[in-house]
Amino acid sequence: MPILYILLALLAAYLLGSIPTALWVGRRFFNLADIREHGSGNAGATNTFRVLGPKAGSFVLFVDALKGFVAAFFLPQWLVAQGAIAPEHELYYRLACGALAVVGHIYPVFAQFRGGKGVATILGMMLGVAPATVGVCILVFIVMLLIFRFVSLASMTAGVTFALLQLLPQFRPAQPFLVYVGFGLAALLIYTHRANIGRLRSGTESRVPMPWERKK
């Protein structure tokens, strides 16, 4: 019976991550058949900001992050409550469920396996695992975005910062395994942004206009 609960939680994590928020918001509220046919061509929060505006983008960002948080935080707690796993093993299932939610977001079964780049879902996942470290990474993201105006660069920098912070005594996790996870997630972010890296190198990456610039 415990293995059944574990399989259900892992499946639920992937299906939760597979919810194509940007795609459904575009169809339901903007009569947009497929947001992936516009802007950068993916179904993530950044492209939603670009194509549908800040309100829709903020909603997609929140929901996509919530997917990762619910998968990493609540599903393992449910497993502990059901007696399917021991409390001391909860962290590993937080990481497993969170990772499956990220995979679901990038390769969603509900959207022909073409989703977003995983930034918001990784954010939610790590909020459920290491919230203090994530808080610093959010600050790094904001600073990088304000300075350079590239969401892709800010996202990758924040991901690498998360990995490096865990090497410092102030942020070093009690479980060393988390260090490897941090570097793995940073590598995943760089991989999913490989097209952006090409555009950054060629000088064709789109900059994010600031609110005060839109008024001009």
Secondary structure, DSSP 8 states (H G I E B T S, - for coil): -HHHHHHHHHHHHHHHHT--HHHHHHHHHH--S-GGGSTTSS-SHHHHHHHH-HHHHHHHHHHHHHHHHIIIIIHHHHHHHTTSS-GGGHHHHHHHHHHHHHHHHHS-GGGTT----SHHHHHHHHHTT-HHHHHHHHHHHHHHHHHH--HHHHHHHHHHHHHHHTTSTTT--SSTHHHHHHHHHHHHHHHHTHHHHHHHHHT-------HHHHT-
